[in-house]
Amino acid sequence: MSSLAPHLKPPGCEICNRKDALYHCPRCLAVYYCGQEHEEADQNKHTNGCAEVSRTRRNLATEYEEIRALPRDFALPDEDDEPDAYGRLLEASFRTGVGVTWAYRQIRWYLDARLNMVDTLLLNFGYADGRLEVVESALGHLLAVLRMRRRGLVDTAELTLSLYVSLDRNQEAYDFLKYYARWEDVATPSRNRRLIAYADHCRGRGLPLPPFGSSPPADFVGPDDGAYEWNHSDKDLHYLQPKNADMLEELYDLDANWDNPGRLNLSYLASLILIKVRALLGLQAIQRAKRALAGTLSPELMAMIYAQLAGSVIVKYPSKMVATTEETSIDIAMVMLQVRDLYVAIEAKNPEFWESMLNSPTCVATKRYCYHAEALKLDACNAIQRNHIAWYATPGAIDSIKRLRRVSQCAPRR
């Protein structure tokens, strides 16, 4: 994985960068050392971040144990008097990892603790000079939270997408984006809400409550029924589908409402255009190699060179690496048009974004500044904070946008 994310440090000693005979810091479990001598040498630099991560990790463990210790027949915490006949669903939902909503305080506190763990890990060991394992761990926490509560966590989804892109896992990032671009604005009541509604339906009619863990009858019409694609019997069928979507597809194939540039959040757009820019850079590198080396090397050696030049997006498309120069030129023109459309959409949505990203991303991407900024600057700096490291770690990405920006500024206005 380290080769896919060269800006992230693979496991190694914090002092000498040794790769073998390592052990985790026993408190934060976020960094490695090769011996006690180097652990002590790094103590002054490491102490503050280690203490924060250790404290957050202990809090997460406490919330986890409290969830596990809950009785199977406790009352729904947000109800005043009447016990909830489906209160035991909390435990079942927690154990299966799906169907959890903010209605349950215990689960809410637990998921908040996981999100706090993500923030603490990234702020101390994930952003500046980030560690690969820390970013992967943060991504794992985010995916677990989204699996348990799939709607309403917009910031969590944005950060998840940006970590996929930062790890150079572009296919997974695009699949994730395509799912959320399709479903984010759809009303999505949870399974628990439907089950509680059915319990109320049974109580009101004097009917026996169904056995614990069972689903309401198929003909029961719950609140906003039909707005959500997932139910208990096929809980994994549609989540994060489709898989292996075409990263080079037209923008209207990603989102049927693409004509509205405000449809996607700014952070989504920033991640999406970076995926497209990576594809463009890979195609351009292959095209230059084809023209420079045409007829000079064996096909096998040329294929190896193309695979090295293709980048993490185009390497998923073997046919693009053996295409003719004319076909590659067509692909370049197509992707370049998509990049231009995305650039224009971002500029129309938030003019602050490109100005800050291209000129002072590190200065802008600080939480203290963001929280006191006006609306457009707040949105821009949040998106920059999540995406600027991946942008600057992609060779040629920023230069491509700067060239596009110069051309767009010089173009005559209609």
C-alpha beads as a LAMMPS data file, in Angstrom:
LAMMPS data file: protein, C-alpha beads

414 atoms
413 bonds

1 atom types
1 bond types

-500.0 500.0 xlo xhi
-500.0 500.0 ylo yhi
-500.0 500.0 zlo zhi

Masses

1 110.0

Atoms # bond

1 1 1 0.000 0.000 0.000
2 1 1 2.865 2.386 0.658
3 1 1 3.669 2.578 -3.030
4 1 1 0.122 3.733 -3.699
5 1 1 0.374 6.588 -1.188
6 1 1 3.986 7.812 -1.282
7 1 1 3.221 10.872 0.864
8 1 1 2.257 8.614 3.786
9 1 1 4.934 6.959 5.908
10 1 1 4.850 3.148 6.001
11 1 1 5.492 1.444 9.353
12 1 1 8.975 2.324 10.538
13 1 1 10.883 3.547 13.556
14 1 1 10.157 7.217 14.250
15 1 1 13.861 7.924 14.765
16 1 1 15.836 5.740 12.350
17 1 1 13.038 4.590 10.018
18 1 1 14.015 0.952 10.506
19 1 1 11.419 -1.406 8.997
20 1 1 11.931 -4.615 10.967
21 1 1 11.844 -5.665 14.638
22 1 1 9.396 -2.886 15.488
23 1 1 6.853 -2.427 18.241
24 1 1 3.990 0.020 18.723
25 1 1 4.080 2.792 21.264
26 1 1 2.205 0.951 24.054
27 1 1 0.052 3.978 24.893
28 1 1 -1.206 5.446 21.600
29 1 1 -0.566 2.433 19.294
30 1 1 -0.048 4.932 16.472
31 1 1 3.726 4.982 15.926
32 1 1 6.569 2.456 15.895
33 1 1 9.980 2.198 17.524
34 1 1 12.825 -0.257 17.118
35 1 1 13.929 -0.058 20.742
36 1 1 13.531 1.705 24.063
37 1 1 16.429 4.044 23.326
38 1 1 14.680 5.541 20.308
39 1 1 11.351 5.619 22.128
40 1 1 12.936 7.750 24.850
41 1 1 14.666 9.944 22.264
42 1 1 11.301 10.746 20.664
43 1 1 9.505 11.377 23.945
44 1 1 9.495 15.190 23.869
45 1 1 8.091 15.319 20.344
46 1 1 5.667 12.471 20.840
47 1 1 4.241 13.127 24.309
48 1 1 1.380 15.539 23.536
49 1 1 -0.065 13.610 20.602
50 1 1 0.401 10.319 22.416
51 1 1 -1.506 11.592 25.456
52 1 1 -4.421 12.826 23.337
53 1 1 -4.728 9.597 21.360
54 1 1 -4.369 7.457 24.488
55 1 1 -7.107 9.386 26.276
56 1 1 -9.428 9.137 23.280
57 1 1 -8.707 5.430 22.887
58 1 1 -9.571 4.786 26.545
59 1 1 -12.820 6.720 26.170
60 1 1 -13.741 4.652 23.108
61 1 1 -13.026 1.420 24.981
62 1 1 -15.228 2.591 27.858
63 1 1 -18.149 3.382 25.547
64 1 1 -17.722 0.009 23.851
65 1 1 -17.862 -1.882 27.142
66 1 1 -20.929 0.070 28.265
67 1 1 -22.746 -0.965 25.088
68 1 1 -21.796 -4.604 25.618
69 1 1 -23.021 -4.472 29.219
70 1 1 -26.513 -3.195 28.372
71 1 1 -29.368 -5.533 29.391
72 1 1 -31.411 -6.989 26.573
73 1 1 -34.673 -5.462 27.836
74 1 1 -33.673 -1.885 28.717
75 1 1 -35.963 1.033 27.847
76 1 1 -35.393 3.356 24.926
77 1 1 -33.364 6.184 26.519
78 1 1 -35.145 9.035 24.758
79 1 1 -38.603 7.961 25.974
80 1 1 -39.807 9.384 29.297
81 1 1 -42.011 6.672 30.784
82 1 1 -43.132 3.912 28.473
83 1 1 -40.569 1.113 28.014
84 1 1 -39.791 0.385 24.412
85 1 1 -40.744 -3.145 23.446
86 1 1 -38.026 -3.059 20.808
87 1 1 -35.331 -1.669 23.044
88 1 1 -33.405 -4.920 22.681
89 1 1 -32.961 -4.030 19.029
90 1 1 -30.189 -1.687 20.104
91 1 1 -28.019 -4.586 21.174
92 1 1 -28.862 -6.594 18.063
93 1 1 -28.201 -3.595 15.840
94 1 1 -24.894 -2.939 17.533
95 1 1 -23.761 -6.553 17.197
96 1 1 -24.692 -6.801 13.522
97 1 1 -23.387 -3.327 12.742
98 1 1 -26.470 -2.094 10.899
99 1 1 -29.764 -0.380 11.568
100 1 1 -28.601 1.994 14.280
101 1 1 -29.982 5.523 14.616
102 1 1 -29.296 8.555 16.775
103 1 1 -32.417 7.672 18.804
104 1 1 -30.289 5.545 21.126
105 1 1 -28.065 7.595 23.361
106 1 1 -25.687 4.761 24.159
107 1 1 -25.023 4.094 20.486
108 1 1 -24.811 7.811 19.802
109 1 1 -22.142 8.229 22.464
110 1 1 -20.251 5.222 21.141
111 1 1 -20.273 6.465 17.540
112 1 1 -19.308 9.955 18.709
113 1 1 -16.343 8.380 20.497
114 1 1 -15.286 6.642 17.267
115 1 1 -15.522 9.897 15.323
116 1 1 -13.515 11.645 18.030
117 1 1 -10.931 8.871 17.685
118 1 1 -10.692 9.640 13.961
119 1 1 -10.192 13.370 14.544
120 1 1 -7.543 12.793 17.191
121 1 1 -5.611 10.264 15.103
122 1 1 -5.601 12.424 11.981
123 1 1 -4.772 15.695 13.707
124 1 1 -1.807 14.195 15.549
125 1 1 -0.460 11.495 13.231
126 1 1 -2.431 11.552 9.972
127 1 1 -2.256 14.932 8.258
128 1 1 1.218 16.476 8.481
129 1 1 3.843 13.809 7.752
130 1 1 1.055 11.254 8.077
131 1 1 1.465 7.593 8.921
132 1 1 -0.067 5.134 6.495
133 1 1 -1.451 2.820 9.179
134 1 1 -3.019 5.760 11.044
135 1 1 -4.894 6.942 7.953
136 1 1 -6.043 3.392 7.208
137 1 1 -7.189 3.003 10.826
138 1 1 -9.122 6.284 10.643
139 1 1 -10.765 5.143 7.422
140 1 1 -11.791 1.893 9.090
141 1 1 -13.455 3.793 11.938
142 1 1 -15.322 6.027 9.490
143 1 1 -16.599 3.110 7.419
144 1 1 -17.804 1.366 10.579
145 1 1 -19.707 4.480 11.664
146 1 1 -21.271 4.932 8.227
147 1 1 -22.279 1.283 8.125
148 1 1 -24.118 1.706 11.415
149 1 1 -25.707 5.021 10.473
150 1 1 -25.731 5.563 6.747
151 1 1 -27.481 8.899 6.484
152 1 1 -27.118 12.330 8.029
153 1 1 -23.347 12.181 8.596
154 1 1 -22.327 14.409 5.703
155 1 1 -18.994 15.472 7.230
156 1 1 -18.149 11.842 7.946
157 1 1 -18.887 10.821 4.359
158 1 1 -16.797 13.710 3.009
159 1 1 -13.838 12.772 5.199
160 1 1 -14.189 9.098 4.230
161 1 1 -14.024 9.977 0.547
162 1 1 -10.992 12.220 1.052
163 1 1 -9.132 9.449 2.923
164 1 1 -9.847 6.993 0.113
165 1 1 -8.344 9.510 -2.316
166 1 1 -5.406 10.250 -0.024
167 1 1 -4.643 6.518 0.112
168 1 1 -4.804 6.459 -3.701
169 1 1 -7.659 3.952 -3.555
170 1 1 -9.374 5.702 -6.421
171 1 1 -11.746 2.929 -7.476
172 1 1 -13.153 2.573 -3.972
173 1 1 -13.360 6.356 -3.703
174 1 1 -15.332 6.606 -6.934
175 1 1 -17.701 3.797 -5.934
176 1 1 -18.260 5.497 -2.578
177 1 1 -18.886 8.848 -4.250
178 1 1 -21.269 7.379 -6.791
179 1 1 -23.345 5.788 -4.037
180 1 1 -23.589 8.980 -2.006
181 1 1 -24.173 11.173 -5.052
182 1 1 -27.202 9.042 -5.810
183 1 1 -28.673 8.593 -2.341
184 1 1 -27.513 11.518 -0.216
185 1 1 -30.588 13.676 -0.789
186 1 1 -33.099 10.832 -0.429
187 1 1 -35.126 10.585 2.771
188 1 1 -33.952 7.401 4.465
189 1 1 -35.741 6.298 7.620
190 1 1 -33.889 3.600 9.522
191 1 1 -34.976 0.017 10.067
192 1 1 -35.415 0.755 13.771
193 1 1 -37.898 3.504 13.007
194 1 1 -39.981 1.079 10.946
195 1 1 -39.812 -1.594 13.644
196 1 1 -40.829 0.818 16.394
197 1 1 -43.713 2.009 14.217
198 1 1 -44.823 -1.602 13.816
199 1 1 -44.593 -2.162 17.581
200 1 1 -46.855 0.860 18.104
201 1 1 -49.191 -0.520 15.432
202 1 1 -49.449 -3.834 17.332
203 1 1 -49.991 -2.156 20.699
204 1 1 -52.740 0.071 19.343
205 1 1 -54.654 -2.927 18.007
206 1 1 -53.981 -5.288 20.892
207 1 1 -51.900 -7.582 18.687
208 1 1 -49.033 -9.672 20.070
209 1 1 -45.609 -8.249 19.455
210 1 1 -43.503 -10.275 17.001
211 1 1 -40.522 -12.276 18.274
212 1 1 -37.321 -10.404 18.982
213 1 1 -35.153 -9.968 15.911
214 1 1 -37.928 -10.541 13.381
215 1 1 -38.948 -8.057 10.697
216 1 1 -42.361 -6.426 10.204
217 1 1 -44.608 -8.088 7.627
218 1 1 -43.871 -7.149 4.045
219 1 1 -47.297 -5.539 3.654
220 1 1 -46.821 -3.227 6.659
221 1 1 -46.525 0.389 5.526
222 1 1 -44.131 2.217 7.833
223 1 1 -43.099 5.871 7.987
224 1 1 -41.868 7.096 4.601
225 1 1 -41.842 3.492 3.431
226 1 1 -40.094 2.962 0.125
227 1 1 -37.704 5.907 0.479
228 1 1 -34.858 3.680 1.623
229 1 1 -33.367 0.938 -0.501
230 1 1 -32.298 -1.289 2.417
231 1 1 -34.330 -3.654 4.566
232 1 1 -33.490 -6.363 7.055
233 1 1 -33.553 -9.255 4.603
234 1 1 -31.092 -7.738 2.117
235 1 1 -29.181 -5.279 4.257
236 1 1 -26.012 -5.460 2.177
237 1 1 -27.558 -5.707 -1.274
238 1 1 -27.483 -2.042 -2.246
239 1 1 -25.082 -0.435 0.207
240 1 1 -22.121 1.157 -1.582
241 1 1 -23.282 -0.215 -4.904
242 1 1 -22.306 -0.348 -7.697
243 1 1 -18.821 -1.761 -7.387
244 1 1 -16.053 -1.088 -9.915
245 1 1 -17.910 1.786 -11.563
246 1 1 -16.284 3.365 -14.606
247 1 1 -14.047 6.166 -13.303
248 1 1 -13.821 7.647 -16.809
249 1 1 -17.563 7.847 -17.371
250 1 1 -19.307 11.089 -18.245
251 1 1 -20.381 13.254 -15.345
252 1 1 -24.074 12.793 -16.090
253 1 1 -23.542 9.040 -15.693
254 1 1 -22.300 9.698 -12.179
255 1 1 -25.234 11.957 -11.341
256 1 1 -28.331 12.426 -13.483
257 1 1 -28.741 15.914 -11.984
258 1 1 -25.256 17.011 -12.977
259 1 1 -26.632 20.135 -14.698
260 1 1 -26.990 21.532 -11.182
261 1 1 -23.396 22.151 -9.984
262 1 1 -24.624 22.671 -6.441
263 1 1 -25.888 19.114 -6.268
264 1 1 -22.666 17.671 -4.806
265 1 1 -20.882 19.038 -1.762
266 1 1 -17.693 20.995 -2.364
267 1 1 -15.507 18.360 -0.708
268 1 1 -17.027 15.659 -2.946
269 1 1 -16.263 17.766 -6.010
270 1 1 -12.680 18.360 -4.843
271 1 1 -12.108 14.612 -4.499
272 1 1 -13.868 13.799 -7.768
273 1 1 -11.865 16.257 -9.850
274 1 1 -8.624 14.877 -8.364
275 1 1 -9.593 11.377 -9.516
276 1 1 -10.260 12.761 -13.001
277 1 1 -6.983 14.722 -12.976
278 1 1 -5.077 11.564 -12.027
279 1 1 -6.704 9.808 -14.970
280 1 1 -5.785 12.694 -17.268
281 1 1 -2.165 12.733 -16.115
282 1 1 -1.886 8.979 -16.647
283 1 1 -3.267 9.186 -20.176
284 1 1 -0.966 12.086 -21.051
285 1 1 2.089 10.217 -19.731
286 1 1 1.210 7.157 -21.810
287 1 1 0.653 9.309 -24.889
288 1 1 4.068 10.963 -24.537
289 1 1 5.741 7.574 -24.129
290 1 1 3.982 6.174 -27.200
291 1 1 5.149 9.058 -29.344
292 1 1 8.707 9.066 -27.999
293 1 1 9.310 5.305 -28.021
294 1 1 7.234 4.189 -30.995
295 1 1 8.884 1.179 -32.678
296 1 1 12.024 1.284 -30.523
297 1 1 11.202 -1.346 -27.894
298 1 1 9.491 -4.713 -27.756
299 1 1 5.744 -4.763 -26.990
300 1 1 6.398 -6.531 -23.687
301 1 1 8.820 -3.845 -22.514
302 1 1 6.506 -1.090 -23.715
303 1 1 3.650 -2.626 -21.728
304 1 1 5.808 -2.560 -18.595
305 1 1 6.667 1.097 -19.183
306 1 1 3.020 2.019 -19.750
307 1 1 2.011 0.265 -16.530
308 1 1 4.557 2.356 -14.614
309 1 1 3.403 5.600 -16.232
310 1 1 -0.329 4.968 -16.149
311 1 1 -0.906 5.975 -12.555
312 1 1 -3.370 4.512 -10.103
313 1 1 -6.473 5.271 -12.187
314 1 1 -5.535 4.273 -15.739
315 1 1 -3.749 1.122 -14.536
316 1 1 -7.272 -0.211 -13.939
317 1 1 -7.889 0.032 -17.696
318 1 1 -5.449 -2.275 -19.536
319 1 1 -7.124 -1.490 -22.859
320 1 1 -6.131 2.172 -22.517
321 1 1 -2.457 1.214 -22.281
322 1 1 -2.486 -0.687 -25.579
323 1 1 -4.695 1.753 -27.471
324 1 1 -3.415 3.656 -30.489
325 1 1 -2.229 7.241 -30.158
326 1 1 -5.416 8.410 -31.887
327 1 1 -7.608 6.538 -29.406
328 1 1 -5.570 7.866 -26.493
329 1 1 -5.969 11.400 -27.843
330 1 1 -9.740 10.943 -27.841
331 1 1 -9.644 9.684 -24.253
332 1 1 -7.481 12.638 -23.210
333 1 1 -9.890 15.104 -24.790
334 1 1 -12.855 13.427 -23.079
335 1 1 -11.289 13.441 -19.602
336 1 1 -9.940 16.963 -20.076
337 1 1 -13.465 18.153 -20.811
338 1 1 -14.687 16.487 -17.617
339 1 1 -11.926 18.172 -15.618
340 1 1 -12.848 21.523 -17.115
341 1 1 -16.529 21.033 -16.295
342 1 1 -15.670 20.091 -12.717
343 1 1 -13.352 23.079 -12.403
344 1 1 -16.120 25.396 -13.589
345 1 1 -18.650 23.755 -11.252
346 1 1 -16.359 24.249 -8.251
347 1 1 -15.618 27.841 -9.225
348 1 1 -19.340 28.552 -9.551
349 1 1 -20.136 26.852 -6.261
350 1 1 -17.383 28.480 -4.219
351 1 1 -14.903 30.986 -5.754
352 1 1 -12.838 30.840 -2.562
353 1 1 -11.810 27.223 -3.120
354 1 1 -9.385 27.441 -6.029
355 1 1 -7.934 30.751 -4.861
356 1 1 -7.021 29.214 -1.512
357 1 1 -6.088 25.739 -2.766
358 1 1 -3.632 27.052 -5.351
359 1 1 -2.066 29.799 -3.245
360 1 1 -2.194 29.082 0.488
361 1 1 -3.695 25.656 1.269
362 1 1 -1.635 24.994 4.394
363 1 1 -2.489 28.386 5.876
364 1 1 -6.193 27.982 5.139
365 1 1 -6.545 24.364 6.287
366 1 1 -6.642 24.997 10.040
367 1 1 -9.695 24.357 12.141
368 1 1 -9.317 27.459 14.269
369 1 1 -9.402 29.687 11.207
370 1 1 -12.267 27.734 9.650
371 1 1 -14.597 27.988 12.592
372 1 1 -14.436 31.782 12.531
373 1 1 -14.762 32.218 8.778
374 1 1 -17.767 33.325 6.799
375 1 1 -19.872 30.709 5.025
376 1 1 -17.979 30.443 1.715
377 1 1 -14.566 30.499 3.384
378 1 1 -15.725 27.947 5.932
379 1 1 -16.901 25.553 3.222
380 1 1 -13.749 26.107 1.169
381 1 1 -11.339 25.619 4.024
382 1 1 -13.089 22.476 5.257
383 1 1 -12.813 21.002 1.750
384 1 1 -9.172 22.091 1.492
385 1 1 -8.339 20.635 4.880
386 1 1 -9.637 17.239 3.781
387 1 1 -8.147 17.225 0.292
388 1 1 -5.075 19.455 -0.033
389 1 1 -2.513 16.839 1.055
390 1 1 -3.727 14.372 -1.594
391 1 1 -3.705 17.143 -4.205
392 1 1 -0.145 18.235 -3.491
393 1 1 1.021 14.613 -3.209
394 1 1 -0.153 13.945 -6.783
395 1 1 2.648 15.119 -9.124
396 1 1 1.297 17.471 -11.774
397 1 1 -2.207 17.828 -10.315
398 1 1 -1.859 21.404 -9.058
399 1 1 0.017 22.470 -12.202
400 1 1 -2.807 21.073 -14.347
401 1 1 -5.364 23.198 -12.524
402 1 1 -3.126 26.276 -12.696
403 1 1 -2.850 25.878 -16.466
404 1 1 -6.600 25.414 -16.736
405 1 1 -7.127 28.483 -14.560
406 1 1 -4.875 30.627 -16.760
407 1 1 -6.706 29.492 -19.877
408 1 1 -10.128 30.145 -18.345
409 1 1 -9.097 33.607 -17.159
410 1 1 -7.741 34.507 -20.603
411 1 1 -10.769 33.137 -22.462
412 1 1 -13.160 35.838 -23.762
413 1 1 -16.333 36.217 -21.733
414 1 1 -19.598 35.653 -23.546

Bonds

1 1 1 2
2 1 2 3
3 1 3 4
4 1 4 5
5 1 5 6
6 1 6 7
7 1 7 8
8 1 8 9
9 1 9 10
10 1 10 11
11 1 11 12
12 1 12 13
13 1 13 14
14 1 14 15
15 1 15 16
16 1 16 17
17 1 17 18
18 1 18 19
19 1 19 20
20 1 20 21
21 1 21 22
22 1 22 23
23 1 23 24
24 1 24 25
25 1 25 26
26 1 26 27
27 1 27 28
28 1 28 29
29 1 29 30
30 1 30 31
31 1 31 32
32 1 32 33
33 1 33 34
34 1 34 35
35 1 35 36
36 1 36 37
37 1 37 38
38 1 38 39
39 1 39 40
40 1 40 41
41 1 41 42
42 1 42 43
43 1 43 44
44 1 44 45
45 1 45 46
46 1 46 47
47 1 47 48
48 1 48 49
49 1 49 50
50 1 50 51
51 1 51 52
52 1 52 53
53 1 53 54
54 1 54 55
55 1 55 56
56 1 56 57
57 1 57 58
58 1 58 59
59 1 59 60
60 1 60 61
61 1 61 62
62 1 62 63
63 1 63 64
64 1 64 65
65 1 65 66
66 1 66 67
67 1 67 68
68 1 68 69
69 1 69 70
70 1 70 71
71 1 71 72
72 1 72 73
73 1 73 74
74 1 74 75
75 1 75 76
76 1 76 77
77 1 77 78
78 1 78 79
79 1 79 80
80 1 80 81
81 1 81 82
82 1 82 83
83 1 83 84
84 1 84 85
85 1 85 86
86 1 86 87
87 1 87 88
88 1 88 89
89 1 89 90
90 1 90 91
91 1 91 92
92 1 92 93
93 1 93 94
94 1 94 95
95 1 95 96
96 1 96 97
97 1 97 98
98 1 98 99
99 1 99 100
100 1 100 101
101 1 101 102
102 1 102 103
103 1 103 104
104 1 104 105
105 1 105 106
106 1 106 107
107 1 107 108
108 1 108 109
109 1 109 110
110 1 110 111
111 1 111 112
112 1 112 113
113 1 113 114
114 1 114 115
115 1 115 116
116 1 116 117
117 1 117 118
118 1 118 119
119 1 119 120
120 1 120 121
121 1 121 122
122 1 122 123
123 1 123 124
124 1 124 125
125 1 125 126
126 1 126 127
127 1 127 128
128 1 128 129
129 1 129 130
130 1 130 131
131 1 131 132
132 1 132 133
133 1 133 134
134 1 134 135
135 1 135 136
136 1 136 137
137 1 137 138
138 1 138 139
139 1 139 140
140 1 140 141
141 1 141 142
142 1 142 143
143 1 143 144
144 1 144 145
145 1 145 146
146 1 146 147
147 1 147 148
148 1 148 149
149 1 149 150
150 1 150 151
151 1 151 152
152 1 152 153
153 1 153 154
154 1 154 155
155 1 155 156
156 1 156 157
157 1 157 158
158 1 158 159
159 1 159 160
160 1 160 161
161 1 161 162
162 1 162 163
163 1 163 164
164 1 164 165
165 1 165 166
166 1 166 167
167 1 167 168
168 1 168 169
169 1 169 170
170 1 170 171
171 1 171 172
172 1 172 173
173 1 173 174
174 1 174 175
175 1 175 176
176 1 176 177
177 1 177 178
178 1 178 179
179 1 179 180
180 1 180 181
181 1 181 182
182 1 182 183
183 1 183 184
184 1 184 185
185 1 185 186
186 1 186 187
187 1 187 188
188 1 188 189
189 1 189 190
190 1 190 191
191 1 191 192
192 1 192 193
193 1 193 194
194 1 194 195
195 1 195 196
196 1 196 197
197 1 197 198
198 1 198 199
199 1 199 200
200 1 200 201
201 1 201 202
202 1 202 203
203 1 203 204
204 1 204 205
205 1 205 206
206 1 206 207
207 1 207 208
208 1 208 209
209 1 209 210
210 1 210 211
211 1 211 212
212 1 212 213
213 1 213 214
214 1 214 215
215 1 215 216
216 1 216 217
217 1 217 218
218 1 218 219
219 1 219 220
220 1 220 221
221 1 221 222
222 1 222 223
223 1 223 224
224 1 224 225
225 1 225 226
226 1 226 227
227 1 227 228
228 1 228 229
229 1 229 230
230 1 230 231
231 1 231 232
232 1 232 233
233 1 233 234
234 1 234 235
235 1 235 236
236 1 236 237
237 1 237 238
238 1 238 239
239 1 239 240
240 1 240 241
241 1 241 242
242 1 242 243
243 1 243 244
244 1 244 245
245 1 245 246
246 1 246 247
247 1 247 248
248 1 248 249
249 1 249 250
250 1 250 251
251 1 251 252
252 1 252 253
253 1 253 254
254 1 254 255
255 1 255 256
256 1 256 257
257 1 257 258
258 1 258 259
259 1 259 260
260 1 260 261
261 1 261 262
262 1 262 263
263 1 263 264
264 1 264 265
265 1 265 266
266 1 266 267
267 1 267 268
268 1 268 269
269 1 269 270
270 1 270 271
271 1 271 272
272 1 272 273
273 1 273 274
274 1 274 275
275 1 275 276
276 1 276 277
277 1 277 278
278 1 278 279
279 1 279 280
280 1 280 281
281 1 281 282
282 1 282 283
283 1 283 284
284 1 284 285
285 1 285 286
286 1 286 287
287 1 287 288
288 1 288 289
289 1 289 290
290 1 290 291
291 1 291 292
292 1 292 293
293 1 293 294
294 1 294 295
295 1 295 296
296 1 296 297
297 1 297 298
298 1 298 299
299 1 299 300
300 1 300 301
301 1 301 302
302 1 302 303
303 1 303 304
304 1 304 305
305 1 305 306
306 1 306 307
307 1 307 308
308 1 308 309
309 1 309 310
310 1 310 311
311 1 311 312
312 1 312 313
313 1 313 314
314 1 314 315
315 1 315 316
316 1 316 317
317 1 317 318
318 1 318 319
319 1 319 320
320 1 320 321
321 1 321 322
322 1 322 323
323 1 323 324
324 1 324 325
325 1 325 326
326 1 326 327
327 1 327 328
328 1 328 329
329 1 329 330
330 1 330 331
331 1 331 332
332 1 332 333
333 1 333 334
334 1 334 335
335 1 335 336
336 1 336 337
337 1 337 338
338 1 338 339
339 1 339 340
340 1 340 341
341 1 341 342
342 1 342 343
343 1 343 344
344 1 344 345
345 1 345 346
346 1 346 347
347 1 347 348
348 1 348 349
349 1 349 350
350 1 350 351
351 1 351 352
352 1 352 353
353 1 353 354
354 1 354 355
355 1 355 356
356 1 356 357
357 1 357 358
358 1 358 359
359 1 359 360
360 1 360 361
361 1 361 362
362 1 362 363
363 1 363 364
364 1 364 365
365 1 365 366
366 1 366 367
367 1 367 368
368 1 368 369
369 1 369 370
370 1 370 371
371 1 371 372
372 1 372 373
373 1 373 374
374 1 374 375
375 1 375 376
376 1 376 377
377 1 377 378
378 1 378 379
379 1 379 380
380 1 380 381
381 1 381 382
382 1 382 383
383 1 383 384
384 1 384 385
385 1 385 386
386 1 386 387
387 1 387 388
388 1 388 389
389 1 389 390
390 1 390 391
391 1 391 392
392 1 392 393
393 1 393 394
394 1 394 395
395 1 395 396
396 1 396 397
397 1 397 398
398 1 398 399
399 1 399 400
400 1 400 401
401 1 401 402
402 1 402 403
403 1 403 404
404 1 404 405
405 1 405 406
406 1 406 407
407 1 407 408
408 1 408 409
409 1 409 410
410 1 410 411
411 1 411 412
412 1 412 413
413 1 413 414
